[in-house]
Amino acid sequence: MKRFESYAQFISELREYTGFYTCDARTGDAGVTIPYDVVVRGNCDDVRADNGRYIKRDQIDIMHHSYSRIDGNDVNRYESEAKIEAFLDACGIAYDRDGATWLDDIQLFVTQYSIEVWYE
C-alpha cells in the first residue's frame, strides 16, 4: 500500500488523479463544479516504537458528489465513481464503498468511500 507524506498530499494526489474539485470538510469554498469530493478526516492514530513515532494512520471518508440525468442515464455518476476507485486501487488502498444516496435538497448523488491512509 502506498504511504503518503501527509494528509494534504493525499488530497492533492486524489485531486490530480481524478481531476475533480477535492476539498477538506473544513474548507469553506463555494462555487464547486460537479462531480466533486469532500474528504473527511476521522480518527488518527500514531503507532509508536523505540520512544518515537513509527507510523501514522488516518481513517478517512471520501464523500463523492455526482450528478445523474433525470432520464436515468447515470454515466456521469458511474464514470466518476470509477475514477475514485481506480485511484484507490492504484495506491493499493482497500475501501468500503457505501452505495450512492440521493440528496434531494441539492439534487446530487453522494457515494461514501471509507479508507485508511498510512503516512511515513
Accessible surface in RSA format (square Angstrom, percent):
REM  Atomic radii and reference values for relative SASA: ProtOr
REM  Chains: A
REM  Algorithm: Lee & Richards
REM  Probe-radius: 1.40
REM  Slices: 20
REM RES _ NUM      All-atoms   Total-Side   Main-Chain    Non-polar    All polar
REM                ABS   REL    ABS   REL    ABS   REL    ABS   REL    ABS   REL
RES MET A   1   121.58  63.0  51.34  34.0  70.24 167.2  51.11  43.4  70.48  93.4
RES LYS A   2    84.06  41.0  71.05  43.6  13.01  31.0  52.90  47.6  31.16  33.2
RES ARG A   3   117.58  49.4 101.20  51.6  16.38  39.0  11.15  15.2 106.42  64.5
RES PHE A   4     0.41   0.2   0.11   0.1   0.30   0.8   0.41   0.2   0.00   0.0
RES GLU A   5   139.35  80.0 117.88  89.2  21.47  51.1  35.03  67.8 104.32  85.2
RES SER A   6    47.43  40.1  42.25  56.4   5.18  11.9  38.03  81.0   9.40  13.2
RES TYR A   7    19.40   9.1  16.17   9.2   3.23   8.4  16.17  12.2   3.23   4.0
RES ALA A   8    69.57  64.0  61.44  94.8   8.13  18.5  64.82  91.3   4.75  12.6
RES GLN A   9    51.11  28.6  45.29  33.1   5.82  13.9  25.29  53.8  25.82  19.6
RES PHE A  10     0.00   0.0   0.00   0.0   0.00   0.0   0.00   0.0   0.00   0.0
RES ILE A  11    14.04   8.0  14.04  10.5   0.00   0.0  14.04  10.1   0.00   0.0
RES SER A  12    51.37  43.4  49.70  66.3   1.67   3.9  18.39  39.2  32.99  46.2
RES GLU A  13    40.41  23.2  38.26  28.9   2.15   5.1  23.46  45.4  16.95  13.8
RES LEU A  14     0.00   0.0   0.00   0.0   0.00   0.0   0.00   0.0   0.00   0.0
RES ARG A  15   103.21  43.3 102.00  52.0   1.20   2.9  45.17  61.7  58.04  35.2
RES GLU A  16   147.36  84.6 119.80  90.6  27.56  65.6  48.49  93.8  98.87  80.7
RES TYR A  17   112.20  52.4  81.96  46.6  30.24  78.7  65.58  49.3  46.62  57.5
RES THR A  18     4.46   3.2   0.00   0.0   4.46  10.6   0.37   0.5   4.08   6.2
RES GLY A  19    66.01  81.4   0.00   N/A  66.01  81.4  33.06  90.7  32.96  73.8
RES PHE A  20    16.84   8.4  13.74   8.5   3.10   8.1  16.40   9.9   0.43   1.2
RES TYR A  21    65.42  30.5  55.69  31.7   9.74  25.3  61.01  45.8   4.42   5.4
RES THR A  22     1.57   1.1   0.00   0.0   1.57   3.7   0.00   0.0   1.57   2.4
RES CYS A  23    17.45  13.2  14.73  16.4   2.72   6.4   5.63  14.3  11.82  12.7
RES ASP A  24    18.87  13.2  16.67  16.6   2.21   5.2  14.03  33.0   4.84   4.8
RES ALA A  25    53.45  49.1  25.64  39.6  27.81  63.3  27.31  38.5  26.15  69.3
RES ARG A  26   187.12  78.6 152.45  77.7  34.67  82.6  88.68 121.2  98.44  59.7
RES THR A  27    56.29  40.0  32.86  33.3  23.43  55.8  25.68  34.5  30.61  46.3
RES GLY A  28    78.60  96.9   0.00   N/A  78.60  96.9  41.58 114.1  37.01  82.9
RES ASP A  29    89.23  62.5  62.18  61.9  27.05  64.0  15.51  36.5  73.72  73.5
RES ALA A  30    98.18  90.3  64.16  99.0  34.02  77.4  69.85  98.4  28.33  75.1
RES GLY A  31    77.91  96.1   0.00   N/A  77.91  96.1  41.91 115.0  36.00  80.6
RES VAL A  32    52.01  34.2  28.31  25.6  23.69  57.1  31.05  27.0  20.96  56.8
RES THR A  33    98.72  70.2  93.37  94.7   5.36  12.8  77.78 104.5  20.94  31.7
RES ILE A  34    82.16  46.8  53.94  40.2  28.22  68.0  54.14  39.0  28.02  76.0
RES PRO A  35    20.77  15.1  18.75  17.1   2.02   7.3  18.75  15.5   2.02  12.5
RES TYR A  36    28.84  13.5  28.84  16.4   0.00   0.0   9.02   6.8  19.82  24.4
RES ASP A  37     0.00   0.0   0.00   0.0   0.00   0.0   0.00   0.0   0.00   0.0
RES VAL A  38    31.61  20.8  31.61  28.6   0.00   0.0  31.61  27.5   0.00   0.0
RES VAL A  39     0.00   0.0   0.00   0.0   0.00   0.0   0.00   0.0   0.00   0.0
RES VAL A  40    55.48  36.5  55.00  49.8   0.48   1.2  55.00  47.8   0.47   1.3
RES ARG A  41    89.63  37.6  64.52  32.9  25.10  59.8  21.09  28.8  68.53  41.5
RES GLY A  42    44.72  55.1   0.00   N/A  44.72  55.1  31.43  86.3  13.28  29.7
RES ASN A  43   103.60  71.4  95.42  92.2   8.18  19.7  17.61  42.4  85.99  83.1
RES CYS A  44    64.75  49.0  42.19  47.1  22.56  53.0   0.40   1.0  64.35  69.4
RES ASP A  45    57.94  40.6  53.94  53.7   4.00   9.5  19.84  46.7  38.11  38.0
RES ASP A  46    61.61  43.2  34.87  34.7  26.74  63.2   9.51  22.4  52.10  52.0
RES VAL A  47    64.29  42.3  60.82  55.1   3.48   8.4  64.29  55.9   0.00   0.0
RES ARG A  48   158.33  66.5 130.51  66.5  27.82  66.2  55.84  76.3 102.49  62.1
RES ALA A  49    49.79  45.8  34.37  53.0  15.42  35.1  43.78  61.7   6.01  15.9
RES ASP A  50   147.21 103.1 108.30 107.8  38.92  92.0  41.23  97.0 105.98 105.7
RES ASN A  51   166.73 115.0 119.16 115.2  47.57 114.6  39.56  95.2 127.17 122.9
RES GLY A  52    25.87  31.9   0.00   N/A  25.87  31.9  25.78  70.7   0.09   0.2
RES ARG A  53   126.18  53.0  92.38  47.1  33.80  80.5  21.97  30.0 104.21  63.2
RES TYR A  54   149.58  69.8 125.58  71.5  23.99  62.4  85.44  64.2  64.14  79.1
RES ILE A  55     8.59   4.9   8.07   6.0   0.52   1.3   8.59   6.2   0.00   0.0
RES LYS A  56    42.39  20.7  42.35  26.0   0.05   0.1  13.40  12.1  28.99  30.9
RES ARG A  57    38.62  16.2  38.49  19.6   0.13   0.3   4.38   6.0  34.23  20.7
RES ASP A  58     0.00   0.0   0.00   0.0   0.00   0.0   0.00   0.0   0.00   0.0
RES GLN A  59    65.58  36.7  64.48  47.1   1.10   2.6  17.44  37.1  48.14  36.5
RES ILE A  60     2.13   1.2   0.00   0.0   2.13   5.1   0.56   0.4   1.57   4.3
RES ASP A  61    43.57  30.5  43.43  43.2   0.15   0.3   1.83   4.3  41.75  41.6
RES ILE A  62     0.00   0.0   0.00   0.0   0.00   0.0   0.00   0.0   0.00   0.0
RES MET A  63    49.00  25.4  49.00  32.4   0.00   0.0  46.62  39.6   2.38   3.1
RES HIS A  64     0.04   0.0   0.00   0.0   0.04   0.1   0.00   0.0   0.04   0.0
RES HIS A  65    18.50  10.1  18.50  12.9   0.00   0.0   4.12   4.2  14.39  16.7
RES SER A  66     0.13   0.1   0.13   0.2   0.00   0.0   0.00   0.0   0.13   0.2
RES TYR A  67    93.74  43.8  93.74  53.3   0.00   0.0  64.57  48.5  29.17  36.0
RES SER A  68    11.28   9.5   6.01   8.0   5.27  12.1   2.27   4.8   9.01  12.6
RES ARG A  69   120.61  50.6 116.03  59.1   4.58  10.9  43.95  60.1  76.66  46.5
RES ILE A  70   175.71 100.0 145.65 108.5  30.07  72.5 152.25 109.6  23.46  63.7
RES ASP A  71   102.50  71.8  59.52  59.2  42.98 101.6  50.44 118.7  52.06  51.9
RES GLY A  72    52.18  64.4   0.00   N/A  52.18  64.4  32.16  88.3  20.02  44.8
RES ASN A  73    61.85  42.7  50.73  49.0  11.12  26.8  20.03  48.2  41.82  40.4
RES ASP A  74    22.24  15.6  18.05  18.0   4.20   9.9   0.52   1.2  21.73  21.7
RES VAL A  75    74.61  49.1  72.46  65.6   2.16   5.2  74.32  64.6   0.30   0.8
RES ASN A  76    63.41  43.7  55.49  53.6   7.92  19.1  19.84  47.7  43.57  42.1
RES ARG A  77    25.60  10.7  25.60  13.1   0.00   0.0   0.00   0.0  25.60  15.5
RES TYR A  78   118.28  55.2 112.54  64.0   5.74  14.9  84.35  63.4  33.94  41.8
RES GLU A  79   105.28  60.4 100.23  75.8   5.05  12.0  41.03  79.4  64.25  52.5
RES SER A  80     5.20   4.4   3.15   4.2   2.05   4.7   4.61   9.8   0.59   0.8
RES GLU A  81     5.84   3.4   5.84   4.4   0.00   0.0   3.18   6.2   2.66   2.2
RES ALA A  82    54.63  50.2  47.80  73.8   6.83  15.5  50.28  70.8   4.35  11.5
RES LYS A  83    98.05  47.8  95.80  58.8   2.25   5.4  55.11  49.6  42.94  45.7
RES ILE A  84     0.00   0.0   0.00   0.0   0.00   0.0   0.00   0.0   0.00   0.0
RES GLU A  85    40.11  23.0  40.11  30.3   0.00   0.0   6.36  12.3  33.75  27.6
RES ALA A  86    42.27  38.9  33.99  52.5   8.28  18.8  39.64  55.8   2.63   7.0
RES PHE A  87     5.23   2.6   5.23   3.2   0.00   0.0   5.23   3.2   0.00   0.0
RES LEU A  88     0.00   0.0   0.00   0.0   0.00   0.0   0.00   0.0   0.00   0.0
RES ASP A  89    93.12  65.2  72.83  72.5  20.29  48.0  29.98  70.6  63.14  63.0
RES ALA A  90    76.18  70.0  31.05  47.9  45.13 102.7  43.91  61.8  32.26  85.5
RES CYS A  91     9.62   7.3   6.32   7.0   3.30   7.8   2.40   6.1   7.22   7.8
RES GLY A  92    46.44  57.3   0.00   N/A  46.44  57.3  30.67  84.2  15.78  35.3
RES ILE A  93     5.24   3.0   1.28   1.0   3.95   9.5   2.03   1.5   3.21   8.7
RES ALA A  94    90.87  83.5  69.57 107.4  21.29  48.4  79.69 112.2  11.18  29.6
RES TYR A  95    73.16  34.2  42.06  23.9  31.10  80.9  24.63  18.5  48.53  59.8
RES ASP A  96   101.65  71.2  96.09  95.6   5.55  13.1  29.19  68.7  72.46  72.3
RES ARG A  97    94.12  39.5  68.68  35.0  25.43  60.6  22.25  30.4  71.87  43.6
RES ASP A  98    87.21  61.1  82.85  82.5   4.36  10.3  19.75  46.5  67.47  67.3
RES GLY A  99    41.34  51.0   0.00   N/A  41.34  51.0  29.18  80.1  12.15  27.2
RES ALA A 100    32.06  29.5   2.18   3.4  29.88  68.0   2.18   3.1  29.88  79.2
RES THR A 101    74.06  52.7  70.22  71.2   3.84   9.2  50.62  68.0  23.44  35.4
RES TRP A 102    99.94  40.1  79.77  38.6  20.17  47.4  71.74  38.3  28.20  45.7
RES LEU A 103    53.33  29.7  51.46  36.8   1.87   4.7  53.33  37.5   0.00   0.0
RES ASP A 104    99.16  69.5  90.95  90.5   8.21  19.4  29.85  70.3  69.31  69.1
RES ASP A 105   130.72  91.6  89.13  88.7  41.59  98.4  51.99 122.4  78.73  78.5
RES ILE A 106    82.89  47.2  63.19  47.1  19.70  47.5  69.65  50.2  13.25  35.9
RES GLN A 107    94.37  52.8  93.00  68.0   1.37   3.3  48.76 103.8  45.61  34.6
RES LEU A 108     9.33   5.2   9.33   6.7   0.00   0.0   9.33   6.5   0.00   0.0
RES PHE A 109    35.53  17.8  35.41  21.9   0.12   0.3  35.48  21.5   0.05   0.1
RES VAL A 110    16.14  10.6  14.12  12.8   2.02   4.9  14.12  12.3   2.02   5.5
RES THR A 111     0.14   0.1   0.14   0.1   0.00   0.0   0.00   0.0   0.14   0.2
RES GLN A 112    50.33  28.1  49.06  35.9   1.26   3.0   4.62   9.8  45.70  34.7
RES TYR A 113     0.00   0.0   0.00   0.0   0.00   0.0   0.00   0.0   0.00   0.0
RES SER A 114    38.91  32.9  34.40  45.9   4.51  10.4  23.92  50.9  14.99  21.0
RES ILE A 115     8.84   5.0   0.00   0.0   8.84  21.3   4.99   3.6   3.85  10.5
RES GLU A 116    69.80  40.1  66.47  50.3   3.34   7.9  23.33  45.1  46.48  37.9
RES VAL A 117     0.49   0.3   0.12   0.1   0.38   0.9   0.49   0.4   0.00   0.0
RES TRP A 118    58.59  23.5  58.40  28.3   0.18   0.4  54.93  29.3   3.66   5.9
RES TYR A 119     4.75   2.2   4.75   2.7   0.00   0.0   4.75   3.6   0.00   0.0
RES GLU A 120   128.84  74.0  95.44  72.2  33.39  79.5  47.98  92.8  80.86  66.0
END  Absolute sums over single chains surface
CHAIN  1 A     6984.7       5353.2       1631.5       3469.0       3515.7
END  Absolute sums over all chains
TOTAL          6984.7       5353.2       1631.5       3469.0       3515.7
